[in-house]
Amino acid sequence: MLQDAERAVPRGLAARFREAPEPRVRASFESLDFAILRAWSDATPGTLGFDPRTSPEAIAHQLGVNAATVRRRLASWRAKGFFRGFDVLPHPALLGCRLATCSLDFPGPIPQERALEPLSLIDGVVQVGRARTLLSATYFVDSEVQAARRLQQFRALDGVKEVGPELPFTLPPCALRMTRSDWRLVRALRRDPEARLSLLAEDLGRSSKSTSRRMNALLDSGAVMFDPIFEFAHFHQTLAVLIAYVDRPERRADVERELLRLHPESLRSVGPAQSDRSGEETPAVHLWVTAPTTAELDEFAARGAHVPGVREIQVWYGSSTLPIRAWLDERIDATLRAFGASS
């Protein structure tokens, strides 16, 4: 989500904006910034990441405000450091992997800070999130043997007090048959997620029309995910992720509906699953929530814990997310080499 429409959407993709829903008037309780965040994330329900083709004009139409107002707010997000761009990730299955995360607890901020660099050097790690004395590592997994070894590597980091269980992401399947040009496009997008389509086409040695077509195919199939990098601490009020674990799968929708009613400044998010001791997946509701103070979000979490069907509630007060590039870039380069120079 960028400062103007041309930067927000590579040339040639403008005609591919998702059809905007009927405009809605913002409720008085909802800040414009959170309304923009809601409209942007609602463009791609049930998936990780946001659709970079969603324009300020489309968001403005949905919210019933002026497009220039949306552009000014997005520019402010950048200026204040809240939005730092995108991390572009290929669908893990395209590399024969799955995606997972786990939390690492530290006794204080100093050992947490010291662990960032060695954590970023562990194979498979693609993002590290920070929250108080916790780090969350998001990583690609090749095999179950590798998964067990990676947890051991996390536990071996200097200063780690406790390592949580591995939590897998459940992503929609991706059936796109990737070509060498597709992987070259993914690599180019990882280098510059906001590059103009004309520059991407020049880099690939393809026409703008062909590059636009393949870009749309990657996005529509879920082969590539544009994950926005937010500095939560730079939002204009407290922003956090709330996770409500539900006692039975059939109650999940009712729990989500009630939590959204209790705290309207919430929006649906996608997060990892949790398993119980028997290995059975525990259904969960993931929400981004905001309020003027942490105390108000804590109060909401306490009320949410009494919603029928809620077994446990956790709140993640994240501060920042750090994309880790080296391992995944090397994996994409190896995939390209496997195609051969003539393919």
C-alpha positions in Angstrom: 0.0 0.0 0.0 1.9 3.0 -1.3 1.8 6.7 -1.7 0.0 6.9 -5.0 -1.9 4.6 -7.3 0.9 4.2 -9.8 3.3 3.1 -7.1 0.7 0.9 -5.4 0.0 -1.1 -8.5 2.6 -1.9 -11.2 1.5 -0.5 -14.6 -0.6 -2.9 -16.5 -2.3 -4.2 -13.3 -4.5 -1.2 -12.8 -7.3 -2.8 -14.7 -7.1 -5.8 -12.4 -8.2 -4.0 -9.2 -10.7 -6.2 -7.4 -14.2 -4.9 -7.9 -14.8 -2.5 -5.0 -17.8 -3.3 -2.8 -20.5 -0.7 -2.2 -19.1 2.1 -0.1 -19.8 2.0 3.6 -19.9 4.8 6.1 -17.3 4.4 8.8 -18.7 4.0 12.3 -17.9 6.8 14.6 -15.9 4.5 16.9 -13.5 3.4 14.2 -10.3 5.4 13.4 -9.6 6.1 9.8 -6.3 4.3 10.0 -7.8 1.1 11.3 -10.6 1.4 8.7 -8.0 1.6 6.0 -6.2 -1.4 7.5 -9.5 -3.3 7.6 -10.4 -2.5 4.0 -6.9 -3.4 2.8 -6.9 -6.8 4.6 -10.4 -7.7 3.6 -9.3 -7.8 0.0 -7.8 -11.2 0.5 -9.7 -13.1 3.2 -8.3 -16.4 4.4 -4.8 -15.9 3.0 -1.5 -14.6 4.3 -0.5 -11.2 3.0 -2.3 -8.4 1.2 -3.1 -7.8 -2.5 -0.7 -5.1 -3.8 -3.2 -4.4 -6.6 -5.7 -2.9 -4.1 -5.6 0.8 -4.8 -6.2 3.8 -2.6 -9.1 4.6 -4.8 -10.7 1.1 -4.1 -10.2 1.6 -0.4 -11.6 5.1 -0.5 -14.7 3.9 -2.4 -15.3 1.1 0.2 -15.0 3.6 3.1 -16.9 6.4 1.5 -14.0 8.9 1.8 -11.9 10.9 -0.6 -9.0 9.0 -2.3 -6.6 11.8 -1.5 -7.4 11.3 2.2 -6.5 7.6 1.9 -3.2 8.5 0.1 -2.3 11.0 2.8 -2.9 8.5 5.6 -0.8 5.9 3.7 2.0 8.4 3.3 1.8 9.1 7.0 2.2 5.4 7.7 5.5 5.5 5.9 6.7 8.7 7.4 6.0 7.5 10.9 7.6 4.1 10.2 4.4 2.1 10.8 4.4 0.6 7.2 7.9 -0.4 6.0 7.0 -2.2 2.8 6.4 -5.8 1.8 8.1 -9.1 2.4 7.4 -11.3 -0.7 7.2 -15.0 0.0 6.5 -17.8 -2.4 4.0 -20.4 -1.3 6.0 -22.9 0.7 4.6 -25.9 -1.1 6.2 -24.7 -4.3 9.6 -25.3 -2.7 8.5 -28.6 -1.1 8.1 -27.0 2.3 5.5 -26.0 4.9 5.4 -22.9 7.0 5.5 -22.8 10.8 6.3 -20.5 13.7 7.4 -20.8 17.3 8.0 -18.3 20.1 11.3 -17.9 22.1 11.1 -16.4 25.5 14.1 -14.4 27.0 14.7 -13.2 30.5 15.1 -9.6 29.3 15.6 -7.3 26.3 19.4 -7.6 26.2 19.6 -11.4 25.6 16.7 -11.0 23.2 18.6 -8.4 21.2 21.8 -10.6 21.2 19.8 -13.6 19.8 18.5 -11.7 16.7 21.6 -12.3 14.5 22.3 -16.0 15.4 18.5 -16.7 15.0 18.6 -15.1 11.5 21.4 -17.4 10.4 19.4 -20.6 11.1 18.4 -22.2 7.8 14.7 -21.8 6.9 14.0 -18.8 9.0 12.3 -16.1 6.9 10.9 -13.6 9.5 11.5 -12.7 13.1 8.9 -10.8 15.2 9.7 -9.0 18.4 7.4 -8.5 21.4 8.6 -7.4 24.8 10.9 -10.3 25.9 9.6 -12.7 23.2 10.8 -13.4 19.7 8.7 -15.3 17.1 10.5 -17.2 14.4 8.6 -18.0 11.2 10.3 -20.5 9.0 10.1 -23.0 6.1 10.2 -26.7 7.0 11.5 -29.3 4.5 10.9 -32.4 6.6 9.8 -33.5 10.1 13.4 -34.5 10.9 14.4 -31.0 10.0 11.6 -29.5 12.2 12.8 -31.4 15.3 16.4 -30.3 14.6 15.3 -26.7 14.2 13.6 -26.6 17.6 16.9 -27.9 19.0 18.7 -25.1 17.3 16.3 -22.6 18.8 16.8 -24.0 22.3 20.6 -23.9 21.9 20.6 -20.1 21.3 22.4 -18.2 24.0 20.0 -16.6 26.6 16.8 -18.5 25.6 14.7 -19.2 28.6 12.0 -21.2 26.9 11.0 -22.3 23.4 7.3 -22.8 22.6 5.9 -25.6 20.5 6.0 -25.5 16.7 2.8 -24.0 15.3 2.1 -24.8 11.7 0.3 -22.5 9.2 -2.6 -24.0 7.2 -2.5 -22.3 3.8 -4.8 -22.8 0.8 -3.2 -25.1 -1.7 -1.4 -23.7 -4.7 -1.8 -25.6 -8.0 0.1 -23.1 -10.3 2.7 -24.8 -12.4 5.7 -22.5 -12.0 8.0 -21.7 -14.9 11.5 -20.4 -14.8 10.2 -17.0 -15.7 7.8 -17.2 -12.8 10.6 -17.8 -10.4 12.6 -15.0 -11.9 9.7 -12.7 -11.3 9.4 -13.9 -7.7 13.1 -13.2 -7.2 12.7 -9.7 -8.8 9.7 -8.9 -6.5 11.7 -10.0 -3.4 14.4 -7.5 -4.4 11.9 -4.7 -5.0 8.3 -5.5 -4.1 7.1 -2.1 -5.3 8.9 -2.0 -8.6 7.0 -0.6 -11.6 5.8 -3.3 -14.0 7.9 -1.8 -16.9 11.1 -2.3 -14.8 10.1 -5.8 -13.9 9.4 -6.6 -17.6 12.8 -5.1 -18.6 14.6 -7.1 -15.9 12.9 -10.3 -17.1 13.4 -9.6 -20.8 9.6 -9.9 -21.3 6.8 -7.6 -22.5 4.8 -5.7 -20.0 1.7 -7.5 -21.1 3.3 -10.9 -20.5 4.7 -9.8 -17.2 1.4 -8.4 -16.1 -0.3 -11.7 -17.0 2.1 -13.8 -15.0 2.0 -11.4 -12.0 -1.7 -11.7 -11.9 -1.4 -15.5 -12.1 1.0 -15.6 -9.2 -1.2 -13.4 -7.0 -4.6 -15.0 -7.9 -3.2 -18.6 -7.3 -1.6 -17.7 -4.0 1.8 -18.7 -5.5 3.3 -15.4 -4.1 2.3 -13.6 -0.9 2.9 -9.9 -0.2 3.2 -9.8 3.6 3.1 -6.1 4.8 5.9 -5.3 7.3 4.4 -3.2 10.1 6.1 -1.6 13.1 3.2 -2.1 15.5 4.7 0.4 18.0 4.4 3.2 15.4 0.7 2.8 15.0 -1.3 5.8 16.4 -2.7 3.7 19.2 -2.0 0.2 20.7 -2.2 -2.5 18.0 -2.0 -6.2 18.9 -2.9 -9.7 17.8 -5.5 -11.5 19.9 -5.8 -15.3 19.7 -8.8 -17.1 21.1 -8.6 -20.9 21.3 -12.0 -22.5 21.0 -13.1 -25.8 22.6 -14.9 -27.2 19.5 -14.4 -26.5 15.8 -18.2 -25.9 15.3 -18.1 -23.0 17.8 -15.4 -21.1 16.1 -17.7 -18.9 13.9 -19.9 -18.0 16.9 -16.8 -17.1 19.0 -15.4 -14.9 16.3 -18.8 -13.2 15.8 -19.1 -12.5 19.5 -15.6 -11.2 19.8 -16.1 -8.8 16.9 -19.3 -7.6 18.6 -17.6 -7.0 21.9 -14.7 -5.0 20.3 -15.6 -3.6 16.9 -12.1 -2.2 16.3 -11.0 -5.7 15.5 -10.4 -7.4 12.1 -9.9 -11.0 11.1 -6.3 -12.2 10.7 -4.6 -15.5 9.8 -2.3 -17.2 12.2 -0.8 -20.6 12.9 -2.7 -23.5 14.3 -2.1 -25.1 17.7 -2.2 -28.8 18.6 -3.0 -30.4 21.8 -1.0 -33.2 23.4 -2.7 -35.8 21.2 -1.6 -33.9 18.1 -5.2 -32.8 17.3 -5.5 -29.3 16.0 -7.1 -26.7 18.3 -9.4 -24.3 16.5 -8.5 -20.6 17.0 -9.8 -17.2 16.2 -7.1 -14.7 15.2 -7.9 -11.0 15.3 -5.9 -7.7 15.0 -7.2 -5.4 17.7 -6.6 -1.8 18.6 -7.5 0.6 21.4 -6.0 3.8 22.8 -4.3 1.9 25.6 -2.9 -1.6 26.5 -5.2 -1.6 29.5 -8.3 -1.4 27.3 -7.1 -4.4 25.2 -6.3 -6.4 28.3 -9.9 -5.6 29.5 -11.3 -6.8 26.2 -9.2 -10.0 26.4 -10.6 -10.6 30.0 -14.2 -10.2 28.7 -13.5 -12.4 25.7 -12.3 -15.2 27.9 -15.8 -15.5 29.2 -17.4 -15.9 25.8 -19.0 -19.3 25.5 -16.7 -21.7 23.7 -13.5 -19.8 24.5 -10.9 -22.0 26.2 -8.0 -19.6 26.4 -7.1 -16.1 25.1 -3.6 -14.8 24.4 -2.6 -11.3 23.3 0.6 -10.7 21.3 1.9 -7.1 21.7 4.3 -7.1 18.9 6.7 -4.2 18.3 8.4 -5.0 14.9 8.9 -7.7 12.2 12.3 -8.3 10.6 12.4 -10.1 7.2 15.2 -12.6 6.9 16.4 -12.9 3.3 19.5 -15.0 2.8 18.2 -18.6 3.1 15.1 -18.1 1.0 16.9 -16.1 -1.7 19.5 -18.9 -1.9 16.7 -21.5 -2.2 15.0 -19.6 -5.0 18.3 -19.3 -6.8 18.8 -23.0 -6.5 15.4 -23.6 -7.9 16.2 -21.4 -10.9 19.4 -23.3 -11.5 17.5 -26.6 -11.5 15.5 -25.4 -14.5 18.6 -25.0 -16.6 19.7 -22.0 -18.5 17.8 -23.0 -21.6 14.4 -23.5 -20.0 
